[in-house]
Amino acid sequence: MDNTPVKNELMHRFELQIEGKTAFLAYQAQGPDVLAFTHTFVPPELRGRNLAAILTRHALEDARSQGKKVAPLCSYVATYMERHKEFGELKAPHSSL
């Protein structure tokens, strides 16, 4: 199983293709310096494989590499950032979304 997410800029999401199914983390730009992570989805038959965590870590590392902040509007991403303090500096100040 290849656990390397890809960034699909056309669809505004990070994706993992596994067994013909797609797990994803959706995002949208919130100005030039902030990405809002809005929704994480893992198909039921792929759950329990840590895919949401893999997608979230990859997306946060991508935001960091671009010098962007993250608005964790998805509850999974918000919880992940709370549990993984190494991403704390990426959290954007409250926004108007």
Contact map, one row per residue, 1 for C-alpha under 8 A:
1110000000000000010000000000000000000000000000000000000000000000000000000000000000000000000000000
1111000000000000010000000000000000000000000000000000000000000000000000000000000000000000000000000
1111100000000001000000000000000000000000000000000010010000000000000000000000000000000000000000000
0111110000000001000000000000000000000000000000000000000000000000000000000000000000000000000000000
0011111000000111100000000000000000000000000000000000011001000000000000000000000000000000000000000
0001111100000111000000000000000000000000000000000000000000000000000000000000000000000000000000000
0000111110011110000000000000000000000000000000000000000000000000000000000000000000000000000000000
0000011111111110000000000000000000000000000000000000000000000000000000000000000000000000000000000
0000001111111000000000000000000000000000000000000000000000000000000000000000000000000000000000000
0000000111110000000000000000000000000000000000000000000000000000000000000000000000000000000000000
0000000111111000000000000000000000000000000000000000000000000000000000000000000000000000000000000
0000001111111100000000000111000000000000000000000000000000000000000000000000000000000000000000000
0000001110111110000000011110000000000000000000000000000000000000000000000000000000000000000000000
0000111100011111000000011100000000000000000000000000001000100000000000000000000000000000000000000
0000111100001111100001111000000000000000000000000000001000000000000000000000000000000000000000000
0011110000000111110001110000000000000000000000000010001000000000000000000000000000000000000000000
0000100000000011111111100000000000000000000000000000000000000000000000000000000000000000000000000
1100000000000001111111100000000000000000000000000000000000000000000000000000000000000000000000000
0000000000000000111110000000000000000000000000000000000000000000000000000000000000000000000000000
0000000000000000111111000000000000000000000000000000000000000000000000000000000000000000000000000
0000000000000000111111100000000000000000001000000000000000000000000000000000000000000000000000000
0000000000000011110111110000000000000000011000000000000000000000000000000000000000000000000000000
0000000000000011110011111000000000000001111000000011000000000000000000000000000000000000000000000
0000000000001111000001111100000000000001110000000001001000000000000000000000000000000000000000000
0000000000001110000000111110000000001111100000000001001100100000000000000000000000000000000000000
0000000000011100000000011111000000001111000000000000000000000000000000000000000000000000000000000
0000000000011000000000001111100000111110000000000000000000000000000000000000000000000000000000000
0000000000010000000000000111110000111100000000000000000000000000000000000000000000000000000000000
0000000000000000000000000011111111110000000000000000000000000000000000000000000000000000000000000
0000000000000000000000000001111111110000000000000000000000000000000000000000000000000000000000001
0000000000000000000000000000111111100000000000000000000000000000000000000000000000000000000000000
0000000000000000000000000000111111000000000000000000000000000000000000000000000000000000000000000
0000000000000000000000000000111111100000000000000000000000000000001110000000000000000000000000000
0000000000000000000000000000111111110000000000000000000000000000000111100000000000000000000100000
0000000000000000000000000011111011111000000000000000000000000010000111100000000000000000000000000
0000000000000000000000000011110001111100000000000000000000000000000001111000000000000000000000000
0000000000000000000000001111000000111110000000000000000000000000000001111100100000000000000000000
0000000000000000000000001111000000011111000000000000000000000000000000011100000000000000000000000
0000000000000000000000001110000000001111100000000000000000000000000000001100000000000000000000000
0000000000000000000000111100000000000111110000000001000000000000000000000101100000000000000000000
0000000000000000000000111000000000000011111000000001000000000000000000000000000000000000000000000
0000000000000000000001110000000000000001111101100011000000000000000000000000000000000000000000000
0000000000000000000011100000000000000000111111100000000000000000000000000000000000000000000000000
0000000000000000000000000000000000000000011111100000000000000000000000000000000000000000000000000
0000000000000000000000000000000000000000001111100000000000000000000000000000000000000000000000000
0000000000000000000000000000000000000000011111111010000000000000000000000000000000000000000000000
0000000000000000000000000000000000000000011111111110000000000000000000000000000000000000000000000
0000000000000000000000000000000000000000000001111110000000000000000000000000000000000000000000000
0000000000000000000000000000000000000000000001111110000000000000000000000000000000000000000000000
0000000000000000000000000000000000000000000000111111110000000000000000000000000000000000000000000
0010000000000001000000100000000000000000010001111111111000000000000000000000000000000000000000000
0000000000000000000000111000000000000001110000000111111100000000000000000000000000000000000000000
0000000000000000000000000000000000000000000000000111111110000000000000000000000100000000000000000
0010100000000000000000000000000000000000000000000111111111000000000000000000000000000000000000000
0000100000000111000000011000000000000000000000000011111111100000000000000000000000000000000000000
0000000000000000000000001000000000000000000000000001111111110000000000000000100100000000000000000
0000000000000000000000000000000000000000000000000000111111111000000000000000000000000000000000000
0000100000000000000000000000000000000000000000000000011111111100000000000000000000000000000000000
0000000000000100000000001000000000000000000000000000001111111110000000000000000000000000000000000
0000000000000000000000000000000000000000000000000000000111111111000001000000000000000010010000000
0000000000000000000000000000000000000000000000000000000011111111100000000000000000000000000000000
0000000000000000000000000000000000000000000000000000000001111111110000000000000000000000000000000
0000000000000000000000000000000000100000000000000000000000111111111111000000000000000000010000000
0000000000000000000000000000000000000000000000000000000000011111111110000000000000000000010000000
0000000000000000000000000000000000000000000000000000000000001111111100000000000000000000000000000
0000000000000000000000000000000000000000000000000000000000000111111100000000000000000000000000000
0000000000000000000000000000000010000000000000000000000000000011111110000000000000000000000000000
0000000000000000000000000000000011100000000000000000000000000011111111000000000000000000010000000
0000000000000000000000000000000011100000000000000000000000000011001111100000000000000000111100000
0000000000000000000000000000000001111000000000000000000000010010000111110000000000000000011100000
0000000000000000000000000000000001111000000000000000000000000000000011111000000000000000001111100
0000000000000000000000000000000000011100000000000000000000000000000001111110110000000000001000000
0000000000000000000000000000000000011110000000000000000000000000000000111110110000000000000000000
0000000000000000000000000000000000001111000000000000000000000000000000011111110000000000000000000
0000000000000000000000000000000000000000000000000000000000000000000000011111111000000000000000000
0000000000000000000000000000000000000001000000000000000000000000000000000111111100000000000000000
0000000000000000000000000000000000001001000000000000000100000000000000011111111110000000000000000
0000000000000000000000000000000000000000000000000000000000000000000000011111111111000000000000000
0000000000000000000000000000000000000000000000000000000000000000000000000011111111100000000000000
0000000000000000000000000000000000000000000000000000100100000000000000000001111111110000000000000
0000000000000000000000000000000000000000000000000000000000000000000000000000111111111011000000000
0000000000000000000000000000000000000000000000000000000000000000000000000000011111111001000000000
0000000000000000000000000000000000000000000000000000000000000000000000000000001111111000000000000
0000000000000000000000000000000000000000000000000000000000000000000000000000000111111111000000000
0000000000000000000000000000000000000000000000000000000000000000000000000000000011111111000000000
0000000000000000000000000000000000000000000000000000000000000000000000000000000000011111100000000
0000000000000000000000000000000000000000000000000000000000010000000000000000000010011111111000000
0000000000000000000000000000000000000000000000000000000000000000000000000000000011011111111000000
0000000000000000000000000000000000000000000000000000000000000000000010000000000000000111111000000
0000000000000000000000000000000000000000000000000000000000010011000111000000000000000011111100000
0000000000000000000000000000000000000000000000000000000000000000000011110000000000000011111110000
0000000000000000000000000000000001000000000000000000000000000000000011100000000000000000011111100
0000000000000000000000000000000000000000000000000000000000000000000000100000000000000000001111100
0000000000000000000000000000000000000000000000000000000000000000000000100000000000000000000111110
0000000000000000000000000000000000000000000000000000000000000000000000100000000000000000000111111
0000000000000000000000000000000000000000000000000000000000000000000000000000000000000000000001111
0000000000000000000000000000010000000000000000000000000000000000000000000000000000000000000000111
